[in-house]
Amino acid sequence: MSDPAVILMAYGSPDRLSDVPAYYADIRGGRPIRPEQLDDLVARYRALGIDDAQGPSPLNAITEDTRASLERVLGLPVFTGMRHWQPRIGAAVEDALERGHDTLVGLVLAPHWSSLSIAKYLELFEQAVARRAETRFVREWGTEPGFVELLGQRIRAARRADSHVVFTAHSLPARIVEIGDAYPESLLQTARLVADRAAISDWSFAFQSESPTGEPWLGPDILDHLTELRRSGVEEVLVCPVGFVSDHLEIRWDIDVEAVERAQELGLRLTRIAMPNADPDFVETLATIVRRELAAVTA
């Protein structure tokens, strides 16, 4: 190892409203898009304050802040690669290789492995490198002590004495269970660790952000789960999105708008923890992961 660098990968977000059609088409991968689905996505981004005048999306700015902070902490170049937006994962890899970096650590800003999520990042990463550098890819890091500690702290800071904590993560098609994908259990493992660290026993798990694909997805969906919690007598809910690390659409819309509206309809008080974003403690956790991978290269 002579010149390492990090490829920090994220899902990506459109920078402007006019980017949403191309962005959504990329996510759909050639599958048909109903006009009402596109209109709904545009409306969501507009509601979050994204337009064609203000410049790059504040959602992507969070990723850039994380990248820049990680680069400072590590003292190593960190390149951002997006799965569905610019700069692409392939472009980030090419940039790193052109600058002479011969050891690349791939790290995704999502903690839990799945064959339908992180595996796609790995595929794009390996295709781009094409054996032109030594690589390390972090498959999952949802049990990383620094991550668990940070979420535990956030729960302790935000929870009222009688709040029921709901851990959430992005839902995926239920067929992943049939192929033995460990995604659901990995999420529960993180939730248990965080609950222990926060010293709470009154908690449950729900999924969110299901896409309209016409097939069954992992559940329960948080909106349905809130209804069941209210029926059981719960009056206050604190959401801890354990499967996410930043304030992007799935947090600011799915939780802060849709889940809050459903809670209000049910007579529930719903709040959520502050997301890690580019918090120094979170960035230090990412740095710890990268240092461990680099140490493995030289071992």
N, C-alpha and C positions, 0 to 999 in steps of 0.2 A: 504494500500500500504506500503510495507516494503523494497522492493528491485527491483527497476525498471531497465529496459534496453530497448534499441532501436534496432529494426530489420530494417536496412537500405537496401532497396531492389532496384535492378537494373536488366536490361535485361541481361547483361553479354556479354562477347566477348571471342573468342578463344584466348588462350595464344600464340599458335604457329600455323604455317601453317598446320602442321600435325593434329592439332585439328579441323580444319575447317569441314571435313566430318561429324564427330560426332556432332559437334555443329549445323550444318545445319540440320542433321537428327533429332535432338532434336526439333528444331524450326518447322520442317515440321510435327512432331508428327505422323510418320508412313506413311504419304502421299508420293507418288512416287516422286523421285528426278531425273530430267533429267540431264545427264552428263554435258551438256553445262551450266546448271545453277550452278552446283557445280564448274565447271572450272572458271566461271565468278566470283564467290564469292572468290575463292582462289586468282585469279588475283588481285582483289580489295585489299585484305588484304596485298598481296605482295607489291602492289604499295604504300601502307601506311607504308612500312618498317617493317612489321611483318614477321619473319622467324622462323626457328627451332633452331637457334643458340643463339639468344639474350636473351632468357628467357621470363618471363611473359610479356604479351602484355602491351604496354604503355596505351592502352585504358582502361584496367582494373585498371591500376595504378591510373588513375584519380579517380575512385570510391574509391580506398583504401585511397587516400589522403583526399577525402571528409569525409570518415568514421573516419579516425584518427583525423581530425580537429574537427569534430562534437563531438567526444568523449572528446576531450580536453576542448571545450567550455562548454559542458554540465556538465562535471565531472561525467558522467555516462557511463557504458559500451555500446558500439555500435557494433553490429554484422552485417556483410555484408551477404546478401542472394541474390543469382542470380536466375533469372527465367530459364535461359537456359545454365548456366555454373556453375563452382565450385567457391566458396561453394554455395550449393543450399539453397533455402529459408528454406526447412525443416531441413537441417543440422545446419543452423544458429539458428533456434528456439531451436533445441535439445541442442546445445551448451549453449545457454542462460539458459534453464531450468535446465540443469545439474549443472550449477554454482549457482543455487538457486534463480534466478530472477523470481519473481512471478507476475510482472506487465510488459507487453511487449507492446511497441508502435510500430506499423508497419507504415513505411514511405517509399513511393516509389519515386525514383528520376525521376519522370515524373509528371508534374503539373495537368493534366486534366483527369478526370474520363471518362471511356468508358466501356461498357459491354464486349468489345472485347480486352481490354487491362488491365486497372487497376483491373477490376473485377477478372481477372485470378490470380493476385498477392494476392488479398484478399482471394480467394479460397485456394490457396496454404498455406497462412499464417494460416488460421483458421484450415485447415486440420492438419497442423503440431502441432499447440498448443493443439488441441483436448480438450479444456476446462481445461487444466492443469494450467492455469494462467489467471489473469485478462488481458484483451486486449483492446487496442484502436487502430483503424486503420484510417489513414488519407486518405480519399477518393480522395480529390483533394485540390490543394492549388494554383491554377493559378491566383487568385486575391489577394494573400498575398501581403500586401503593400511593404515589403522589396524586394520581387521578382519584382514587377512592377517598383519600384524605380531603382533597379539595371539595368534592361533592358532599362529603359528610359535614364539612365546615359550612357549606352553603345551606344545607338543610337546617343545621343548628341555628344559623343566623336568621333564617326566614320563617321557621316553624313556630306557630303558636301552640300552646300547651295541648289543645284538643284537636289539632289538625291531623287528618289522615293523609299520609304521604302516598302519592301514586307515582311510581316510576314508569316512564314511557320510553318507547323506541319506535323507529320507523317500521311499519308493518311490511311484510313481504308475502308473496303468494304462498299459500299453505302447502303447496306441493313440495316445498323444500324439506318438510318433515319426512316425506316419503323416501327421499334420497339420503336420509341420515344427516342432514345439515344440522350442525350444533348451535346455530344462531339463537334459537329461543332459550336454550339452557345457558349459553354464555351470557345472555342478558340477565337472566335470573341470578347467575353467579355474581355478577357485578352488583346487582340490586341488593343481594344478601350482604355482601361485604360493606357496601355503603350504609345500609341500615344498621349493621353492627357498629360501624364507626360513628354513626350519628346517635347511637343508643336509642333506637326506636324499634318498636314491635308492631305498631299499628300502620301497616303499609300493604300495598297491593301493586299489581303490575297490569299495564294496559298498553295496547299498541295505538299508533296514530298514523295519519298521512297515507291511508290506503288509496291506491290509484284505481280509477274505474276501468278495470280490464275485463270484467265479466267473469272472473274466476274467484274462488274463495281465497281470502287473505287471512293471515294470522290475527287472532283476536284474543280478548275482547277489544273492540275499538273504544277509545277513551270516551267518546260521546255516549255510547251505550253503558259503559262502565260507570259514568257519573250518575246515570239514572238508577242503577242498581245500588250504588253507594247511598244515594239519597233515600231510597226505599228502606235501607238497613239502618237509617237514623243518623248518618253522617251529615254534619252541617258545614264543616270546613275542610278544604282539600288543598294540599300543597303539592304541586307537580314538580318532579325532578326528572327531566328528560335525559335519562342515563345513556341513551344511545346517540346523543348529539353533543356537540361541543361549542356551538356558536349560535348567535341570533340570526338565523336565516329564515326563509319563508316558512319552513315547517314549525318553527318556534313562534315567530311573530304573527303568523296568521292562524295556523292550526291550533295553537295553544292560546295565544293572547287575544284572538278574536273568536274563533269558533267554539273552543272549549269554555271560554269565559261566558259567551252568550248562552250556551247550554246550561252552564252552572246557574246563571242568573234566572233562567226560566224555571229551574228546579228549586230555587231558593237556597242554593249553595254559595258559599264564599270560596272562590278559587284564586289562588296566587301560585307563582312558580319561583324557583330559585333563579338567581342570576347565573347566566351561562359563563363558562370559562373564558370564551373569546381569546384575547391576548393577555390575560392575567399573567403576571410574572411567575406565579407558582405553577400555573399550567404550562407555560413555556419551559420552565425548568424541568418539569416532568417529561416533556417531549425531548429535551436535551439529554436527559438521563437515558431515555430509550435509545437515542442515536448513539451516544457514547458506548453503550453496551454492544450495539451492533458493530461498531467500528473496532472495539476491543476483540470481538469474536473473529474479525478478519485477520488480526495480527497474532492471534493465539496460536 
